[in-house]
Amino acid sequence: MTRGQRLGVSPEWMAAEWDRNLDLLRVKFLIWATLVSLTFAVSIPAMAEDNQLAEARVLNQEAGALYQQGHYAATEPLYKRVLAIRKKALGPDHPDFATSLNDLGVLYRVQSRYAEAEPLYRRALAIWEKALGPDHLDVATALNNLATLYRTEGRYAEAEPLYRRALAIREKVLGPDHLDVATALNNLATLYRTEGRHAEAEPLYRRALAIREKALGPDHLDVATSLNNLAAVLDDQGSYAEAEPLYRRALAIREKALGPDHLDVATSLNNLAAPYRAQGRYAEAEPLVKRALAIREKTLGSDHPDVAESLNNLASLYSDQGSYAEAEPLYKRALAIREKALGPDRSDIAASLDDLATLAQRQGRYAEAEPLYKRALAIREKALGPDHPDVAESLNNLASLYSDQGRYAEAKPLYERALAIREKALAPDRPDVAASLDDLATLAQRQGRYAEAEPLYKRALSIREKALGPDHPDVALSLNNLAELYRAQGRYAEAEPLLKRALTIREKSLGPDHPNVATSLNNLGTLSRAQGRYAEAEPLLKRALAIREKTLGSDHLDVAASLNNLAVLYLADGRYDGALRASTRAVEIMMKPDPRGGPAIRGLYDRAAHGSPLLHELRRYR
């Protein structure tokens, strides 16, 4: 038996089966070859596509690094290249293409290129909503970014529902105690704080802080951020005693976690200096501001915009104390840095111009101040649009300059436009609206239009009491303004309780040695003198003088004003030797040359609210 027979298979069949197997192998090979060729035909473009997307990822990382370093001009072409690659490879409706739109929008926003940023943000939001659904976390991110753009542009009414929707999405998807919910709470609170809605902002900041402390522990850097934000809104409300320990705790966390020379430590130092400056605690504020400046110069170099911010802070501290010669070169250096780093038309440039103009105005250098204020206004109108709250600030500053020069007809329409902008952008019951009402009232008072001034002062007072509480320093300012109007009209019985309440608020909120306490003492003493109550007036005026000498230095112009007020009292009381000594010292201070030449007396009269007989007499020698 052959093998084939034993297996039960005829050899013919076997031969035929073998041939058929060969045919099947050939078919399989052809199929395999076809599949391979088709695979290569598909995978070659796929590989090219993957390579493009890989390139996009690398470019995106490079762009992100450049962005973090502030190299925006170099960042833009990289982001645009990534955007083009993703559009070609993934299509215009892909979520990753939306990410690129968002990245480019962020870049434009930080450069104040708002008109270019907005359509990118809107398109990214639309893509994510369509691709991912309306309640996706990426949609919340897009809503947040668009809201932040609107907040920056002063479009607060448009920003709020976006922030609220972003918060709602995160609470729904992540739960009420998630860290991203804390971020959303913080963003909404910041909007409210910007609008002056401090009572609404504070509980949101507190809830964000509680979430972060629970999730991250008490010493985490994000907790320091929340502490800082809560302190800032308390600071805004004049709650300095409550804000200070929060600022200090944030500083301690950052120093421990990051080391003493980190940039975030510099930020905390600046923040802690703010309530000290507000309370007139200049000796405590100055070393903090100087240390922040040193950290930034060492870390960032001498020409970084953050260095300009520190220079500006130090200059403002000096300006508050009347040290104009020390303040001016710092303001000028800050402006030069910003112009070089940011270009001539950024909002930060306008802020520096305003600071320099205000310094010149305080010294009576009106011809120098005016073009600076006008340039700041032009920059803000161009960058932010004609109805932004910062434009209102510029209008207000220029109007103040005109008012100081007696150019009332030019000042009034500017003040009115500033008020209209603030009422529209911020609502009619916000503190900035009260400031505009005060300005218009003061203008009317200077022109003797007392009946017109009174309801404006009263409305400003009502807004501040409602928005800030009855014991805020700005409420004291309103009380003082209304009282001075009554005093000017001889309505002493109505003025006195307002001045006493203003003094009480300032002593409680600012401390007994603040320059604003000296102002209240001076006003109350002047009122007593006007009523012939010389024995009551003298200790008030003397205490005001002592505060000013202690906080501002013996040669400050406000010291000269206090000496002048005492001299008028002594003259009225027949104490001629005392009057001569006080007036002689006042004149010596006023006639001291400023660093730019000419006597310091030039700026004093315009800073005095109502003047005095001796000062009016001295006007002949201007």
C-alpha positions in Angstrom: 0.0 0.0 0.0 1.3 3.2 -1.0 1.3 6.0 1.5 -1.4 7.7 -0.4 -3.6 4.7 -0.4 -3.0 4.1 3.3 -4.2 7.6 4.0 -7.2 7.1 1.9 -6.3 9.9 -0.5 -5.6 9.2 -4.1 -2.4 10.7 -5.4 -4.2 12.5 -8.2 -6.4 14.3 -5.8 -3.4 15.2 -3.8 -1.7 16.6 -6.8 -4.7 18.5 -7.7 -5.2 19.7 -4.1 -1.5 20.9 -4.0 -2.0 22.8 -7.2 -5.1 24.4 -5.8 -3.3 25.3 -2.6 -0.7 27.1 -4.7 -3.4 29.0 -6.4 -4.9 29.9 -3.1 -1.5 31.1 -1.9 -1.1 33.2 -5.0 -4.6 34.7 -4.3 -3.8 35.3 -0.7 -0.4 36.9 -1.7 -2.1 39.1 -4.2 -4.7 40.1 -1.6 -2.0 40.7 1.0 0.0 42.7 -1.5 -3.0 44.7 -2.4 -3.8 45.4 1.3 -0.2 46.4 2.0 -0.2 48.7 -1.0 -3.5 50.2 0.2 -2.2 50.4 3.7 0.9 52.3 2.5 -1.3 54.4 0.3 -3.4 55.4 3.4 -0.5 55.5 5.9 1.8 57.7 4.0 -0.5 60.8 4.2 -1.5 59.6 7.8 2.2 59.6 8.7 2.6 63.0 7.2 -0.4 64.2 9.1 0.9 62.8 12.3 4.2 64.5 11.7 2.4 67.8 11.1 0.5 67.5 14.3 3.7 66.6 16.2 5.2 69.7 14.7 2.2 71.7 15.9 2.7 70.3 19.4 6.4 71.3 19.5 5.6 74.8 18.1 2.8 75.2 20.7 5.2 74.4 23.5 7.8 76.9 22.2 5.1 79.5 21.9 3.9 78.9 25.4 7.4 79.3 26.8 7.9 82.6 24.9 4.5 83.8 26.1 5.4 83.2 29.7 8.6 85.2 29.2 6.5 88.1 27.8 8.0 87.8 24.2 4.6 88.4 22.6 5.9 89.4 19.1 7.8 86.1 18.8 4.9 84.1 20.2 2.3 85.2 17.6 3.7 83.6 14.4 4.2 80.3 16.2 0.6 80.3 17.4 -0.6 81.2 13.9 1.4 78.3 12.4 -0.1 75.9 14.9 -3.5 77.2 14.1 -3.0 76.7 10.4 -1.6 73.1 10.8 -4.5 72.0 13.0 -7.1 73.5 10.7 -5.6 71.6 7.7 -5.0 68.4 9.5 -8.1 68.2 11.8 -10.6 70.5 10.1 -12.2 73.8 11.3 -14.6 72.2 13.8 -12.1 70.1 15.8 -11.7 70.9 19.5 -7.9 71.1 19.1 -8.4 73.8 16.5 -10.6 75.6 19.0 -7.7 75.4 21.5 -5.4 77.2 19.1 -8.0 79.9 18.5 -8.3 80.3 22.3 -4.4 80.5 22.7 -4.2 83.2 20.0 -7.1 85.1 21.6 -5.3 85.1 25.0 -2.2 86.5 23.3 -4.1 89.3 21.7 -5.9 90.1 25.0 -2.8 90.6 27.0 -1.6 92.9 24.3 -4.8 94.9 24.5 -5.8 93.8 21.0 -9.3 93.2 22.1 -11.0 93.6 18.8 -8.8 90.8 17.4 -9.2 88.6 20.4 -13.0 88.6 20.7 -13.9 86.7 17.4 -11.3 84.1 18.2 -12.8 83.5 21.7 -16.3 83.4 20.2 -15.4 80.9 17.5 -13.6 78.7 20.0 -16.6 78.7 22.3 -18.9 77.8 19.4 -16.7 74.9 18.3 -16.5 73.5 21.8 -20.2 73.8 22.5 -21.0 72.0 19.2 -18.3 69.3 19.6 -18.4 68.7 23.3 -21.9 69.8 24.5 -23.0 72.9 26.4 -21.9 71.6 29.8 -18.4 70.5 29.0 -15.5 71.9 31.1 -13.8 73.2 28.0 -16.9 75.3 27.3 -16.6 76.7 30.9 -13.0 77.7 30.1 -14.1 79.4 26.9 -16.9 81.2 28.7 -14.4 82.4 31.4 -11.9 83.7 28.8 -14.6 85.6 26.9 -15.9 87.0 30.2 -12.4 88.2 31.2 -12.0 90.0 27.8 -15.3 91.8 28.4 -14.3 92.7 32.0 -11.0 94.1 30.7 -13.0 96.2 28.2 -15.3 97.5 30.9 -18.3 95.5 29.4 -19.3 94.2 32.8 -22.9 93.5 32.1 -21.8 91.2 29.3 -19.1 89.5 31.4 -21.3 88.6 34.4 -23.6 86.0 32.8 -20.6 84.3 31.2 -18.8 84.0 34.5 -21.9 82.8 36.2 -22.5 80.1 33.5 -18.9 79.0 33.8 -19.3 78.6 37.5 -22.5 76.7 37.1 -20.9 74.2 34.7 -18.0 73.5 37.0 -20.2 73.1 40.0 -22.5 70.7 38.1 -19.7 68.6 36.6 -17.1 68.8 39.4 -19.1 69.4 42.5 -19.2 72.4 44.8 -15.8 71.9 46.5 -13.6 71.4 43.4 -10.6 73.6 42.9 -11.8 74.7 39.5 -15.0 75.9 41.2 -12.8 78.0 43.5 -11.2 79.6 40.4 -14.6 80.4 38.9 -15.7 81.9 42.2 -12.5 84.0 42.3 -13.2 85.3 38.7 -16.7 86.3 39.4 -15.6 88.0 42.6 -13.0 89.9 40.8 -15.6 91.2 38.4 -17.7 92.4 41.3 -14.7 94.0 42.9 -13.9 95.9 39.7 -17.5 97.2 39.6 -17.2 98.3 43.3 -19.7 95.6 44.4 -17.6 94.7 47.4 -20.4 93.2 49.5 -21.0 90.7 46.7 -17.4 90.0 46.0 -16.3 89.3 49.6 -18.4 86.1 50.2 -17.2 84.6 46.9 -13.6 85.2 47.8 -14.2 83.7 51.2 -15.8 80.6 49.7 -12.9 80.2 47.2 -10.4 80.4 50.1 -12.3 77.8 52.1 -12.3 75.4 49.2 -8.6 75.8 48.6 -7.7 75.5 52.3 -9.7 72.3 52.6 -8.4 70.7 49.4 -4.8 71.9 49.5 -3.9 72.6 53.1 -3.3 76.0 54.8 0.2 76.6 53.3 -0.4 76.1 49.6 0.4 78.8 47.1 -3.2 78.9 45.8 -4.3 79.6 49.3 -1.9 82.5 49.4 -3.6 83.8 46.2 -7.0 83.6 47.8 -5.8 85.2 51.0 -4.4 88.1 48.9 -7.7 88.5 47.0 -9.8 88.5 50.1 -7.4 91.0 51.7 -7.7 93.3 48.6 -11.5 93.5 48.8 -11.3 94.2 52.5 -8.7 96.8 51.8 -11.1 98.4 49.3 -13.7 98.6 52.0 -11.3 100.3 54.4 -11.1 97.3 56.6 -7.3 97.6 57.0 -7.0 95.9 60.3 -8.7 92.8 58.9 -6.8 92.9 55.6 -3.3 93.3 57.0 -3.0 89.8 58.7 -4.3 88.2 55.5 -1.6 89.9 53.4 1.0 88.9 56.0 -0.1 85.3 55.9 0.0 85.2 52.1 3.5 86.7 52.2 4.7 84.1 54.7 3.4 81.2 52.6 5.1 82.5 49.5 8.4 83.2 51.3 8.4 79.7 52.8 7.4 77.9 49.6 9.3 79.9 47.0 12.1 81.6 48.9 12.6 85.3 49.8 13.5 86.4 46.3 10.7 85.0 44.2 8.5 87.3 42.1 5.4 86.2 43.9 7.0 87.4 47.1 7.5 90.8 45.4 3.8 90.9 44.6 2.9 90.1 48.2 5.3 92.8 49.5 3.6 95.3 47.2 0.2 94.2 48.4 1.1 94.5 52.1 2.4 98.0 51.5 -1.0 99.1 50.1 -2.9 99.3 53.4 0.1 100.9 55.1 0.1 103.6 52.4 -3.7 104.1 52.7 -3.3 104.6 56.5 -0.4 107.0 56.1 2.1 104.5 57.5 4.7 105.5 55.0 7.7 104.4 57.1 6.4 100.9 57.1 5.4 100.8 53.5 8.6 102.1 52.0 11.0 99.2 52.8 8.4 96.8 51.5 8.1 98.6 48.2 11.8 98.9 47.9 12.4 95.2 48.6 9.8 94.3 45.9 11.6 96.6 43.4 15.0 95.0 44.2 13.6 91.4 43.7 12.1 92.4 40.3 15.2 94.1 39.1 17.4 91.2 40.1 15.1 88.5 38.6 13.6 90.3 35.5 16.2 92.9 34.6 16.0 96.6 34.8 13.7 97.1 31.8 10.8 94.7 32.6 7.2 96.1 32.9 6.9 94.7 36.4 9.9 96.8 37.4 8.1 99.8 36.0 5.1 98.9 38.3 7.4 98.8 41.4 9.0 102.1 40.4 5.6 103.6 40.1 4.6 102.3 43.5 7.6 103.8 45.1 7.1 107.1 43.3 3.4 107.3 44.5 4.6 106.7 48.0 7.0 109.6 47.8 4.3 111.8 46.0 1.8 111.1 48.9 4.4 112.5 51.3 5.1 115.6 49.1 8.6 114.3 48.1 8.1 115.3 44.5 11.8 115.6 43.7 12.2 111.9 44.6 9.0 110.8 42.9 9.5 112.4 39.5 12.5 110.5 38.2 10.9 107.2 39.2 7.7 108.0 37.4 9.7 109.0 34.3 11.8 105.8 34.4 8.6 103.7 34.7 7.1 105.5 31.7 10.3 104.9 29.6 10.3 101.2 30.5 6.7 100.7 29.6 7.0 102.6 26.3 10.0 100.5 25.3 8.5 97.2 26.4 4.9 97.6 25.4 4.8 100.3 22.7 3.4 103.8 22.9 -0.3 103.0 22.9 -0.9 100.6 25.7 -3.2 101.3 28.7 -0.2 101.0 31.1 1.4 103.9 29.2 -1.7 106.0 29.9 -1.4 105.2 33.6 2.2 106.4 33.7 1.3 109.5 31.9 -1.5 110.2 34.4 0.9 109.8 37.3 3.4 112.3 35.8 0.6 114.7 35.0 -0.8 114.5 38.5 2.6 115.2 40.0 3.0 118.2 37.8 -0.5 119.4 38.7 0.2 119.1 42.4 3.2 121.4 42.0 1.2 124.0 39.9 3.0 123.0 36.7 -0.2 123.1 34.7 1.3 123.6 31.2 3.3 120.4 31.7 0.4 118.4 33.0 -2.1 119.2 30.3 -0.5 117.4 27.3 0.3 114.4 29.5 -3.4 114.1 30.5 -4.5 114.6 26.9 -2.2 111.9 25.6 -3.4 109.4 28.3 -7.0 110.1 27.3 -6.2 109.6 23.6 -4.5 106.3 24.3 -7.4 105.0 26.4 -10.0 106.0 23.9 -8.1 104.3 21.1 -7.3 101.1 23.1 -10.4 100.7 25.1 -13.1 102.6 23.3 -14.9 105.8 24.2 -17.1 104.3 27.0 -14.6 102.4 29.1 -14.4 103.4 32.8 -10.7 104.1 32.4 -11.6 106.7 29.8 -13.8 108.3 32.5 -10.8 108.4 34.8 -8.8 110.3 32.1 -11.7 112.7 31.5 -11.9 113.3 35.2 -8.2 114.0 35.5 -8.2 116.5 32.7 -11.3 118.2 34.1 -9.6 118.5 37.5 -6.7 120.3 35.9 -9.0 122.7 34.2 -10.9 123.3 37.4 -7.7 124.1 39.4 -7.0 126.7 36.8 -10.4 128.2 37.0 -11.3 126.9 33.5 -14.7 125.8 34.7 -16.4 125.9 31.3 -13.9 123.4 29.9 -14.0 121.2 33.0 -17.8 120.7 33.3 -18.5 118.8 30.0 -15.5 116.5 30.8 -16.9 115.8 34.3 -20.4 115.2 32.9 -19.1 112.8 30.3 -17.1 110.9 32.9 -20.2 110.6 35.1 -22.3 109.3 32.1 -19.7 106.7 31.3 -19.5 105.4 34.9 -23.3 105.3 35.3 -23.7 103.3 32.1 -20.7 100.9 32.7 -21.0 100.5 36.4 -24.6 101.3 37.3 -25.7 104.5 39.1 -25.0 103.3 42.6 -21.3 102.5 42.5 -18.5 104.3 44.3 -16.9 105.6 41.1 -20.2 107.3 40.3 -20.1 108.9 43.7 -16.6 110.2 42.9 -17.9 111.8 39.7 -20.8 113.4 41.5 -18.3 114.8 44.1 -16.2 116.3 41.3 -19.2 118.0 39.7 -20.4 119.3 43.1 -17.0 120.7 43.9 -16.9 122.5 40.5 -20.3 124.0 41.2 -19.2 125.0 44.7 -16.1 126.8 43.4 -18.4 128.8 41.1 -20.7 129.7 44.0 -23.5 127.5 42.7 -24.3 126.1 46.1 -27.8 125.0 45.4 -26.6 122.9 42.5 -23.7 121.4 44.5 -25.7 120.3 47.5 -27.9 117.5 45.9 -24.8 116.2 44.2 -22.8 115.9 47.4 -25.8 114.3 49.1 -26.3 111.7 46.4 -22.5 110.9 46.5 -22.8 110.4 50.3 -25.8 108.2 50.0 -24.1 106.0 47.4 -21.0 105.6 49.5 -22.9 104.7 52.7 -24.9 102.1 50.8 -22.1 100.6 48.8 -19.2 100.8 51.3 -20.9 101.0 54.7 -21.3 103.9 57.2 -17.7 103.8 58.5 -15.7 103.8 55.3 -13.0 106.5 54.7 -14.8 107.5 51.5 -17.9 108.2 53.5 -15.9 110.5 55.7 -14.7 112.3 52.5 -18.4 112.8 51.5 -19.3 114.1 54.9 -16.4 116.5 54.8 -17.3 117.8 51.4 -20.9 118.4 52.4 -19.8 120.1 55.6 -17.4 122.4 53.8 -20.3 123.5 51.5 -22.4 124.3 54.5 -19.5 126.2 56.1 -19.0 128.3 53.0 -22.7 129.3 53.3 -22.4 130.0 57.0 -24.6 127.0 57.9 -22.3 126.1 60.8 -24.8 124.2 62.8 -25.4 121.8 59.9 -21.7 121.5 59.1 -20.4 120.6 62.6 -22.0 117.2 63.1 -20.8 116.1 59.7 -17.2 117.2 60.4 -17.3 115.4 63.8 -18.6 112.2 62.2 -16.0 112.4 59.5 -13.3 112.8 62.1 -14.5 109.8 64.1 -14.6 107.6 61.0 -11.1 108.5 60.0 -9.6 108.0 63.5 -11.2 104.6 63.7 -10.4 103.4 60.1 -7.0 105.1 59.5 -5.6 105.6 63.0 -5.0 108.8 65.0 -2.0 110.0 63.0 -3.2 109.8 59.4 -2.9 112.9 57.2 -6.7 112.7 56.5 -7.3 112.8 60.3 -5.3 116.1 60.3 -7.5 117.3 57.5 -10.6 116.6 59.6 -9.1 118.3 62.6 -8.1 121.3 60.5 -11.6 121.6 59.1 -13.3 121.3 62.5 -10.9 123.8 64.0 -11.5 126.3 61.2 -15.2 125.9 61.7 -14.8 126.6 65.5 -12.7 129.7 64.7 -15.3 131.0 62.2 -17.8 130.9 65.1 -15.4 132.7 67.5 -14.8 129.6 69.6 -11.1 130.2 69.7 -10.4 128.0 72.7 -11.9 125.0 71.0 -10.2 125.7 67.7 -6.6 126.0 68.9 -6.1 122.4 70.2 -7.7 121.0 67.0 -5.4 123.1 64.7 -2.4 122.3 66.8 -3.0 118.5 66.7 -3.5 118.8 62.9 -0.1 120.5 62.7 1.6 117.9 64.8 0.2 115.0 62.7 1.4 116.7 59.5 4.9 117.4 60.8 5.2 113.8 62.0 3.9 112.0 58.9 4.9 114.4 56.1 8.0 116.2 57.4 8.5 119.7 58.7 8.8 121.3 55.3 5.7 119.9 53.6 3.2 122.3 52.1 0.4 120.9 54.2 2.5 121.9 57.3 2.6 125.4 55.9 -1.2 125.3 55.5 -1.6 124.3 59.1 0.7 127.0 60.3 -1.2 129.5 58.2 -4.5 128.4 59.8 -3.0 128.8 63.3 -1.7 132.3 62.3 -5.3 133.3 61.2 -6.6 132.1 64.6 -4.0 134.0 66.6 -4.6 137.1 64.5 -8.4 136.9 65.1 -7.7 136.4 68.8 -5.4 139.4 69.0 -2.3 137.2 69.7 -0.1 139.0 67.2 3.3 137.6 68.2 2.0 134.0 67.7 0.4 135.0 64.4 3.7 136.5 63.2 5.7 133.4 64.2 3.4 131.0 62.5 2.9 133.0 59.4 6.7 133.6 59.0 7.4 129.9 59.2 4.6 129.1 56.8 6.1 131.6 54.3 9.6 130.2 54.7 8.3 126.7 53.8 6.3 128.0 50.8 9.1 130.0 49.5 11.6 127.2 49.5 12.7 126.5 45.9 11.6 123.3 44.3 14.2 121.3 42.3 12.9 122.7 39.0 13.4 126.3 40.1 10.9 128.8 41.5 9.3 128.8 45.0 7.2 125.9 46.2 4.4 128.4 46.9 3.3 128.1 43.3 1.3 124.9 43.9 0.0 125.6 47.4 -2.9 127.8 46.6 -4.4 125.4 44.2 -4.2 122.6 46.7 -5.9 124.6 49.4 -9.6 123.9 49.3 -10.8 127.4 50.1 -7.7 129.5 51.0 -7.5 131.9 53.9 -7.0 135.6 54.4 -3.2 135.3 54.8 -2.9 133.1 51.7 -5.1 135.4 49.7 -2.8 138.2 50.7 0.2 136.2 49.7 -1.2 135.7 46.2 0.2 139.1 45.3 3.7 137.7 45.4 3.1 134.7 43.1 
